[in-house]
Amino acid sequence: MRDKQFKNLDEQIAILRHKGLTINNEEYAKEVLLRENYFFLSGYRHLFLDPKNPKMYIEGSTFEELYSLFLFDRQFRNIIFKNLLILENNLKSIISYRLSKKYGYKENDYLKPKNFDTSPEKSRQVNDLLKKMKRQIHVNGRQHSATVHYLSNYGYIPLWVLVKVLSFGIVSELYSILRMDDRVAIAEIYKIDMITLTNYLPILANYRNLCAHEDILYENKTQKIISNTLYHRLLDIEQIDGEYRYGKNDLFALLIIMKQMLTHNEIKNIVLEIEHALDNLEYNLNSIPLSKVLNRMGFPSNWKDLANISITRE
């Protein structure tokens, strides 16, 4: 296997041109490549590649278009990330409120194994997760201002403070090991069933980490597939062999989850911000239509209607 050799900016430009990408302003392209990284930028090339010759760019595609898609994904990622943080905070608040009210506010009380799922198949997971949480108390207790305050002044850390230093992944797993009645009660706050919420949380945690590490977002697909919802039916999403084409393991599935867990105004603002970002992208695209990007994202043509659907639940 040949080593990947370092290429200077001139060589990077030459490679892109050799692959058929039009570069109208070489100095601008060099500045972008220096700041953004050739490898990261090349990750957005797929929509611009010629289907008949996938090593070459579509005739007429430009460096500016490639960079526009890169910038769109950054803007899109920021929109999703800030709202995932809102959702994460909501979940932490709800879980800590439920457990603190029921089991007590000191870690020696709320972290007792008997407060969690006591089924034999869950015992190892419960013990492992409680150890992780206690480790977070030990590691972060003297570092985070909120935990330092409680340890210094009261000698314990309430759960509503501890959740501040717990990752979304740990909180997601925490929900999965709660007692059945606690899981049901928390899910009812979101007006969804316990099994659905259990399936949603790892997906949200995965996207949260993806956004935090600035990975490519717009074309991401998850391994987990969400169940069909009323939103799929009300939007009349196209079906192929009895399966919905969009909204199952793509970015539109993420929006459907967020629709169910955020407020009406929050999801409305998300849709408006994404629409604005897509409008900017479309303005800069010439060699491919915006529909090609939407399809890659898993967005149906009427995706914006999601914000206006109102479902009354008993």
Order of alpha helices (4+ residues) and beta strands (2+ residues): alpha-alpha-alpha-beta-beta-alpha-alpha-alpha-alpha-alpha-alpha-alpha-alpha-alpha-beta-beta-alpha-alpha-alpha
